[in-house]
Structures are given as structure tokens and as C-alpha cells.
Amino acid sequence: MSSTLSPVPDEWDRLYNVDFFIMIKDKYIGLQIKPVNQGIQLSQIFKERRIQEKTHHKFEEEFGGKVFYAFSSKSNGKKVIVNLEVIEEIKKEIEKLKNT
């Protein structure tokens, strides 16, 4: 079974503050993507993150997988993930869910 990144339904965006999900068996991993281009204050992103912790916890309880933050920026006209360590964390969560 391959893991595919899919956009969440509008309802999930409002209820859980996630942008994308990955389905693993009968569980889901959530992904919140935040742009960190010029003019975006990191302090504001971290403030939002604290506020969203409750909804992310609710997502984890209901769907079994963690919610991860990916910070994106534009490089040569393309969006790239800035915090590359999150990719490894997501891979570990995928393996954990595959083995449960």
C-alpha cells in the first residue's frame, strides 16, 4: 500500500486545522503547511501553533496519527519544505501506523 498525500475536506480544515492527510491502513496522519516567506512572522506561526494544539490533539484521538507542521518557502519559483527533518518524522509515523 502506498502512502499518498491528499488535501483534506473543508470540514477537516475547520475542525482540525490540517491541510493534507496521509492514510495508513485505517488511520490518518495530518499535515499543516505554513509559508515562511518574507513578511511572514515566525512568532505569529508559533502563536497559531499553540492555539491549534487542541484541534490537532482531537485529530490524533479520532484518526490515530500525529499532525505535523511543514514550513514552506519559495525557491526558484517552486515551493520547498524548509524544515526537512519533518520528512523523517513523518516516515517514522507511517512505519509505526503500518505496524499497528
C-alpha angles and dihedrals in degrees: 000000000000123000113235127191109229133178114253123243113262090252092059091049090057098038101041106018094235128135103194139015139204117209116218112181103306095337134084135217115208127217126199114193120201124185115227100189124139111301094029111112115220089207089061091050092052091047090053090047092057090050091049095051092093094053092045090051089051089051091051092049094048100039105027099233134094127253116236131198119224118189114209134197135174119256121176090345094307131103113244133182111250099192097057092174088076089070091063091046090053091049090053091050090050091053091047092052093045089056097049 
